[in-house]
């Protein structure tokens, strides 16, 4: 099995630490290094480093090589610009399938946190077996509550056991629901969070591009020729329309399977998630990169810049000091940090982006 790690996002909801020049996946926001390093280390027991590829904006190439020094240079796939997940995965497939398109490819994200890493690996191995039967496979995350920030995938008929794990056909993908709908999904017990983690044979993926994204499939042929010839792909890439793999293929395909997993997964999409995945003290506080003196403070995250941060009388608050900017917000408003980034863009404050 090969792995393609998608690492091109800018992580706007983790401003002011995550910036265009140094996005969240390259930041040290979890124990054990950066999220990029954690993602690679998580799969190394089952996928050798020479079978791991990382797709990202070309400006991050040197940083990726610095953080993953053992990664072969040719395994860093540089996008000229962001085009969403479908073109990125297609470009990865072109690079990874040159020797053998029957290889199984796992598409992962560089900014996910997974508590049960062995459970995750066993899920991938089960998905690999299913993918060899011609299925497009996704890992479905067992919900821990009625989450409205994630899409869902519903299971259908049972396909059998693979790697000693039950696997199901996918009955459908659903967009982010309202709270009442999310609660119904949890109560019914047949819905899973859409992890965005996909496993397929490269040949199966290419056939899906041909069937469901024919215009892009033609462009993919041009990309393949350019890659084989060692040519620059910028002019071809500029003609490609951005599209997510979920909308472009997964929501439309008719041979999709779900491997349900319960692995302590989090997509680390906000500072609230950073608080959730890091060890807390007896008052449910987290301090990263700073000395935190706390009085009557509970459920609070302090992300510092080497300076002392003192808090008094706070509950469920996010404080982030990046050196040139400070964010203070209620933890339940952490998803709204993107509003700050939008304001900075509209007002020309590129120095803080």
Backbone torsions as a table, in degrees:
resi	resn	phi	psi	omega
1	UNK	NA	142.1	174.3
2	UNK	-109.2	161.3	178.1
3	UNK	-130.8	135.1	171.5
4	UNK	-111.6	118.1	179.5
5	UNK	-100.6	118.7	179.4
6	UNK	-83.8	122.4	-172.5
7	UNK	-138.9	38.8	-174.6
8	UNK	-105.4	-5.0	-176.3
9	UNK	-70.4	160.3	-179.9
10	UNK	-104.7	-9.4	173.3
11	UNK	60.7	51.4	-174.5
12	UNK	-61.5	-27.3	-179.1
13	UNK	-76.8	-3.7	175.1
14	UNK	-109.6	22.7	168.8
15	UNK	-65.1	146.7	9.3
16	UNK	-94.0	4.0	177.3
17	UNK	-76.8	-45.1	-179.4
18	UNK	-80.0	120.8	-178.4
19	UNK	-128.5	168.2	178.1
20	UNK	-56.4	-38.0	-177.2
21	UNK	-79.5	-21.4	-178.5
22	UNK	-148.6	84.6	-175.0
23	UNK	-75.8	172.1	-169.4
24	UNK	-58.7	-35.5	-176.3
25	UNK	-67.6	-15.9	179.2
26	UNK	-105.1	9.0	178.8
27	UNK	-100.1	153.8	177.3
28	UNK	-88.4	84.4	-177.0
29	UNK	-112.9	-2.5	178.5
30	UNK	-133.6	165.3	177.3
31	UNK	-67.3	141.1	174.8
32	UNK	91.1	21.6	176.8
33	UNK	110.3	-163.1	179.6
34	UNK	-78.5	165.0	178.3
35	UNK	-65.4	-32.4	174.8
36	UNK	-61.2	-48.4	179.6
37	UNK	-63.2	-40.2	179.3
38	UNK	-63.1	-38.5	-180.0
39	UNK	-64.4	-44.3	178.4
40	UNK	-64.8	-48.1	-178.2
41	UNK	-61.7	-30.4	-177.9
42	UNK	-65.6	-32.3	-175.5
43	UNK	-103.3	-8.8	-177.4
44	UNK	-58.0	-32.1	178.2
45	UNK	-62.8	-20.4	-179.2
46	UNK	-122.3	-12.4	-179.9
47	UNK	-132.1	115.4	-178.7
48	UNK	-66.3	156.2	-173.7
49	UNK	-58.6	-31.7	-179.3
50	UNK	-71.1	-14.2	177.4
51	UNK	-100.7	8.1	179.0
52	UNK	-103.6	128.0	178.1
53	UNK	-121.1	146.2	179.5
54	UNK	-124.5	122.6	178.3
55	UNK	-104.5	129.5	-176.7
56	UNK	-159.8	167.7	171.9
57	UNK	-59.6	139.2	-173.4
58	UNK	-60.0	-22.6	-179.7
59	UNK	-68.2	-19.8	-179.5
60	UNK	-92.6	-3.6	-177.4
61	UNK	-52.5	-51.6	-179.7
62	UNK	-61.8	-36.1	178.8
63	UNK	-67.5	-39.3	178.2
64	UNK	-63.5	-45.1	179.4
65	UNK	-62.0	-37.2	179.1
66	UNK	-66.4	-40.1	-177.3
67	UNK	-80.2	-29.8	-179.9
68	UNK	-120.9	71.9	-171.8
69	UNK	-64.5	-24.6	-178.5
70	UNK	-82.0	-7.9	-179.1
71	UNK	-70.7	127.3	177.4
72	UNK	-56.5	141.0	-175.8
73	UNK	-56.8	-37.8	-178.7
74	UNK	-71.6	-7.7	-179.2
75	UNK	-91.4	2.6	172.0
76	UNK	-96.8	112.7	-176.7
77	UNK	-99.4	114.2	-172.1
78	UNK	-100.1	120.3	174.7
79	UNK	-84.8	137.3	175.5
80	UNK	-64.6	-32.0	179.0
81	UNK	-159.3	165.3	-178.3
82	UNK	-75.3	129.8	179.7
83	UNK	-130.9	16.9	-177.6
84	UNK	76.8	-175.0	-165.7
85	UNK	-77.4	-34.5	-176.1
86	UNK	-62.6	-53.0	177.0
87	UNK	-60.9	-37.4	179.9
88	UNK	-62.5	-47.2	179.9
89	UNK	-67.0	-38.4	177.0
90	UNK	-61.3	-44.1	178.1
91	UNK	-62.8	-39.9	177.1
92	UNK	-62.2	-41.5	180.0
93	UNK	-63.2	-37.5	178.2
94	UNK	-60.9	-44.1	179.7
95	UNK	-69.4	-44.1	-171.6
96	UNK	-79.4	-23.7	-175.0
97	UNK	-97.5	9.6	-176.3
98	UNK	-62.3	-35.9	-178.8
99	UNK	-84.3	-38.4	-173.3
100	UNK	-160.6	109.0	-178.4
101	UNK	-76.9	-6.7	175.6
102	UNK	-83.6	-2.2	175.6
103	UNK	-62.5	145.8	175.0
104	UNK	-88.6	135.2	-175.8
105	UNK	-122.3	126.3	173.7
106	UNK	-101.0	127.5	178.1
107	UNK	-101.4	113.9	-175.0
108	UNK	-119.2	170.5	177.7
109	UNK	-117.1	142.5	-176.2
110	UNK	-78.5	-6.8	-173.5
111	UNK	-118.0	25.7	176.9
112	UNK	-98.3	146.1	172.6
113	UNK	-108.0	135.5	179.4
114	UNK	-135.2	117.7	-177.7
115	UNK	-74.0	-46.1	-178.3
116	UNK	-94.4	85.9	-174.5
117	UNK	-70.4	-34.9	177.8
118	UNK	-68.0	-40.9	175.6
119	UNK	-60.1	-38.1	177.1
120	UNK	-63.0	-45.6	-179.4
121	UNK	-63.3	-40.1	178.3
122	UNK	-65.3	-35.5	175.4
123	UNK	-63.9	-41.3	177.4
124	UNK	-63.0	-41.1	-179.8
125	UNK	-66.3	-36.9	174.9
126	UNK	-64.3	-43.8	-179.8
127	UNK	-63.3	-34.9	177.7
128	UNK	-61.0	-42.5	179.2
129	UNK	-63.1	-41.8	-179.6
130	UNK	-68.0	-39.9	-179.8
131	UNK	-60.4	-31.8	179.6
132	UNK	-71.6	-7.6	173.9
133	UNK	-94.4	9.0	176.7
134	UNK	90.0	13.8	179.8
135	UNK	-93.0	149.1	162.0
136	UNK	-87.1	122.5	-169.4
137	UNK	-116.9	142.0	173.7
138	UNK	-128.1	148.8	170.4
139	UNK	-86.4	120.6	177.0
140	UNK	-96.5	127.6	-176.3
141	UNK	-88.8	126.3	176.1
142	UNK	-61.9	118.4	-177.0
143	UNK	-65.6	142.5	173.7
144	UNK	-101.3	-2.3	179.7
145	UNK	177.5	176.5	-178.1
146	UNK	-78.7	74.1	-176.7
147	UNK	-77.9	126.2	179.1
148	UNK	-94.9	-4.9	-177.2
149	UNK	-91.0	-3.1	-179.3
150	UNK	-117.7	152.1	166.6
151	UNK	-78.1	165.8	-177.7
152	UNK	-127.0	158.2	172.2
153	UNK	-132.0	133.6	-177.3
154	UNK	-99.4	138.6	178.2
155	UNK	-85.2	151.3	175.9
156	UNK	-115.2	-129.9	-176.6
157	UNK	-70.4	148.8	178.2
158	UNK	-71.8	133.2	178.3
159	UNK	-94.7	-23.3	-178.6
160	UNK	131.4	-170.1	179.3
161	UNK	-104.1	132.6	176.2
162	UNK	-131.4	128.9	-174.8
163	UNK	50.8	37.6	178.8
164	UNK	63.4	27.9	177.1
165	UNK	-127.2	137.5	177.4
166	UNK	-68.1	137.4	-179.6
167	UNK	-129.3	143.3	-175.8
168	UNK	-127.0	155.6	165.9
169	UNK	-68.6	152.0	175.4
170	UNK	-89.7	127.9	179.1
171	UNK	-89.6	-17.5	179.0
172	UNK	161.7	152.8	175.3
173	UNK	-101.9	142.0	-177.9
174	UNK	-128.9	140.7	179.7
175	UNK	-69.9	172.9	-179.5
176	UNK	-56.3	123.9	-174.8
177	UNK	-91.0	169.1	168.2
178	UNK	-77.5	174.8	-172.6
179	UNK	-63.4	-42.1	-178.9
180	UNK	-63.2	-41.4	179.4
181	UNK	-68.3	-40.9	178.4
182	UNK	-61.5	-39.2	178.5
183	UNK	-64.6	-38.6	177.8
184	UNK	-64.4	-40.5	177.8
185	UNK	-58.9	-45.2	-178.8
186	UNK	-65.8	-42.9	-178.1
187	UNK	-63.9	-38.1	-177.5
188	UNK	-71.7	-28.9	173.4
189	UNK	78.4	6.8	179.5
190	UNK	-112.1	9.2	-178.2
191	UNK	-114.1	144.7	179.6
192	UNK	-129.9	154.0	172.5
193	UNK	-66.9	139.2	176.8
194	UNK	-79.9	107.3	-175.3
195	UNK	-75.1	-20.8	-173.0
196	UNK	74.7	11.2	177.1
197	UNK	-99.6	119.4	-174.0
198	UNK	-126.1	147.8	-179.3
199	UNK	-135.4	133.6	-177.9
200	UNK	-163.0	157.9	165.7
201	UNK	-71.0	143.4	-179.0
202	UNK	-59.5	-37.8	178.7
203	UNK	-63.1	-37.9	178.1
204	UNK	-66.2	-41.4	178.8
205	UNK	-63.7	-45.1	-179.4
206	UNK	-63.0	-37.9	176.5
207	UNK	-64.2	-38.2	178.2
208	UNK	-66.3	-39.9	175.3
209	UNK	-60.1	-42.5	-179.1
210	UNK	-63.3	-39.8	-176.2
211	UNK	-77.8	-40.4	-169.7
212	UNK	-110.0	-19.1	177.8
213	UNK	-134.4	63.3	-172.6
214	UNK	-61.2	-36.2	179.2
215	UNK	-63.4	-44.8	178.8
216	UNK	-67.9	-34.4	178.7
217	UNK	-59.5	-40.3	176.6
218	UNK	-64.2	-41.6	178.3
219	UNK	-66.6	-32.5	178.5
220	UNK	-64.3	-36.0	175.4
221	UNK	-61.6	-39.8	177.1
222	UNK	-65.7	-41.2	178.0
223	UNK	-61.7	-41.6	-179.0
224	UNK	-61.1	-44.5	179.2
225	UNK	-61.7	-42.3	-179.4
226	UNK	-65.7	-42.2	-179.8
227	UNK	-63.6	-45.7	179.8
228	UNK	-62.1	-32.7	-179.2
229	UNK	-87.1	-3.5	-179.2
230	UNK	71.7	26.4	-177.2
231	UNK	-92.7	159.3	175.1
232	UNK	-70.6	136.8	-174.6
233	UNK	-100.6	4.2	-170.5
234	UNK	-56.3	-44.0	-175.8
235	UNK	-67.5	-37.5	176.6
236	UNK	-68.2	-45.2	-177.3
237	UNK	-59.3	-35.6	-177.8
238	UNK	-63.8	-23.5	-178.1
239	UNK	-87.7	-7.8	-173.6
240	UNK	-83.0	134.2	179.4
241	UNK	-84.8	132.1	177.4
242	UNK	-61.1	140.6	179.8
243	UNK	-161.5	141.8	175.7
244	UNK	-83.8	150.0	177.9
245	UNK	-67.2	-29.1	178.5
246	UNK	-62.7	-51.9	-177.8
247	UNK	-73.7	-40.4	-175.7
248	UNK	-68.8	-37.0	-175.4
249	UNK	-129.3	-56.6	-165.9
250	UNK	-61.9	-36.3	-179.5
251	UNK	-76.6	-9.6	-175.5
252	UNK	-113.9	-22.1	-175.5
253	UNK	-71.1	153.7	-176.7
254	UNK	-111.7	5.1	176.1
255	UNK	-130.1	72.9	-176.4
256	UNK	-119.8	138.8	-179.4
257	UNK	-123.4	153.3	178.3
258	UNK	-118.4	129.7	168.1
259	UNK	-105.6	104.8	-179.5
260	UNK	-71.2	136.2	177.8
261	UNK	-137.8	150.0	175.8
262	UNK	-126.2	90.3	-164.5
263	UNK	-127.9	14.2	-178.6
264	UNK	65.6	47.9	-175.5
265	UNK	-86.2	142.4	175.3
266	UNK	-148.0	133.5	-178.4
267	UNK	-86.3	5.6	173.2
268	UNK	48.8	55.0	-176.9
269	UNK	-95.8	3.5	-178.3
270	UNK	-161.6	170.3	176.3
271	UNK	-67.2	-28.1	175.1
272	UNK	-61.8	-36.8	177.5
273	UNK	-67.0	-38.3	177.0
274	UNK	-60.5	-41.0	176.1
275	UNK	-62.4	-40.0	-174.7
276	UNK	-69.3	-32.4	-172.7
277	UNK	-94.9	-8.9	-179.9
278	UNK	-99.6	150.0	178.3
279	UNK	-60.6	138.6	179.7
280	UNK	-107.5	162.5	174.4
281	UNK	-89.7	-169.1	-175.2
282	UNK	-66.6	-14.5	177.9
283	UNK	-106.3	15.8	178.6
284	UNK	63.5	30.8	176.6
285	UNK	-101.9	151.6	176.7
286	UNK	-127.7	131.7	175.9
287	UNK	-124.4	124.0	-179.5
288	UNK	-126.6	125.0	175.4
289	UNK	68.6	19.0	-178.7
290	UNK	-156.8	153.6	169.6
291	UNK	-85.3	125.2	-175.3
292	UNK	-115.9	118.9	171.7
293	UNK	-103.7	120.3	-171.3
294	UNK	-123.2	131.2	173.2
295	UNK	-124.1	126.8	179.1
296	UNK	48.3	45.9	-177.7
297	UNK	-121.8	129.8	-177.9
298	UNK	-136.1	148.3	172.2
299	UNK	58.5	32.1	-172.2
300	UNK	-114.3	142.3	175.3
301	UNK	-107.0	128.7	173.4
302	UNK	-118.3	116.1	175.5
303	UNK	-113.2	112.6	-169.2
304	UNK	-110.3	-172.8	-178.8
305	UNK	-132.1	37.6	179.3
306	UNK	88.1	-4.8	-179.7
307	UNK	-96.9	155.5	174.5
308	UNK	-68.9	133.4	175.0
309	UNK	-123.3	123.1	179.4
310	UNK	-112.0	136.2	179.2
311	UNK	-129.7	145.7	179.6
312	UNK	-136.7	127.9	172.5
313	UNK	65.6	37.7	-179.7
314	UNK	-110.4	149.5	175.2
315	UNK	-142.5	125.9	176.5
316	UNK	56.3	58.7	-178.4
317	UNK	-124.8	148.1	174.7
318	UNK	-109.2	128.6	175.0
319	UNK	-129.5	121.5	-178.7
320	UNK	-129.4	122.3	178.5
321	UNK	-114.3	110.8	-178.8
322	UNK	-98.8	3.0	-178.6
323	UNK	101.0	-45.9	178.4
324	UNK	-110.4	-2.9	178.5
325	UNK	-155.8	152.5	178.5
326	UNK	-129.5	131.9	176.0
327	UNK	-110.9	131.8	172.8
328	UNK	-131.7	122.0	179.7
329	UNK	-153.3	157.5	173.0
330	UNK	-66.6	141.6	-176.2
331	UNK	-60.8	-34.1	-179.1
332	UNK	-77.2	-0.7	174.7
333	UNK	-110.0	14.6	-174.1
334	UNK	-61.5	-29.8	178.8
335	UNK	-67.7	-17.5	-176.9
336	UNK	-85.2	1.4	179.7
337	UNK	-59.0	-28.3	178.4
338	UNK	-59.0	-26.1	177.2
339	UNK	-61.4	-36.9	178.3
340	UNK	-64.8	-44.9	179.7
341	UNK	-61.9	-42.0	177.6
342	UNK	-61.3	-40.8	179.0
343	UNK	-63.6	-43.3	179.7
344	UNK	-61.3	-40.9	178.0
345	UNK	-63.7	-46.0	-177.4
346	UNK	-66.4	-26.1	-177.3
347	UNK	-105.3	14.4	172.4
348	UNK	71.5	20.7	-179.3
349	UNK	-88.9	61.6	-179.4
350	UNK	-66.2	-18.5	178.6
351	UNK	-66.5	-18.2	-179.1
352	UNK	-110.1	11.1	177.8
353	UNK	-106.7	NA	NA
